[in-house]
Amino acid sequence: MEKTVEIVDLSFTYPDGHRGLEYVTLAIYSGENVAVIGPNGAGKSTLLLHLNGILRNNGAVRICGLPVQEKNLREIRQKVGLVFQDPEDQLFSLNVFDDVAFGPINMGYTEAEVRQRVGRALEWVSMTGYNERSSHHLSLGEKKRIAIATVLSLDPDILALDEPTSNLDPRSKWALIELLKQLSMTKIIATHDLELVRVLCQRTVVLDGGRVVADGKTTEILRDIGLLRAHGLAPRSD
């Protein structure tokens, strides 16, 4: 299988001295659905932000064989669709069309190509007909779909999602999970939602203290109650 993400000895320290990642080594293959789980502050979001060069520090990160370096960032950011936990961080235009069109316009596509990409992305997330709606007046579940559409409009090889089901009601959560199941690209999902992990991801990586402490089949990771308890992912027994 082709490696779409290759990370070797990745470490990252924030300006305040907090160590976000410690010598993370990880390979993710084409078509995999991989969950990254761990307690708050484990380094999950920090890891995702390295995939398209928003954060860079010590260690090597390659996306589809390309090193995450300044000269490659334009191409890498087309290959990695990063969806933030809060869709408000991704939606800033006057209407849905402009939000979804932002990426293709900045990549230099023609007007016809932009319209085609926007229409296709909105169809993929079941939001056709929302072009003129204000993104900020939509429900949270609808905003999350539009946020996903903003990256799907660039046909990414990899979809990286940070807590995609957080704060959603059960109906919206399961609708979003069904949407993600239908998308065929490689998916990397940082989450606390073990139901989502069980349904969607065949492989799970456990992060804690910025380190990979487990990496294996989701069925085996979620059966290991001792592991989950040790890393704040299951309640401790009395």
Secondary structure, DSSP 4 states (H G I P E B T S, - for coil): --EEEEEEEEEEE-TTS-EEEEEEEEEEETT-EEEEE-STTSSHHHHHHHTTTSS--SSEEEETTEE-SGGGHHHHHHHEEEE-SSGGGT--SSSHHHHHHHHHHHTT--HHHHHHHHHHHHHHTT-TT-TTS-GGGS-HHHHHHHHHHHHHTT--SEEEEESTTTT--HHHHHHHHHHHHH--SEEEEE-S-HHHHHHH-SEEEEEETTEEEEEEEHHHHHH-HHHHHHTTSSPPP-
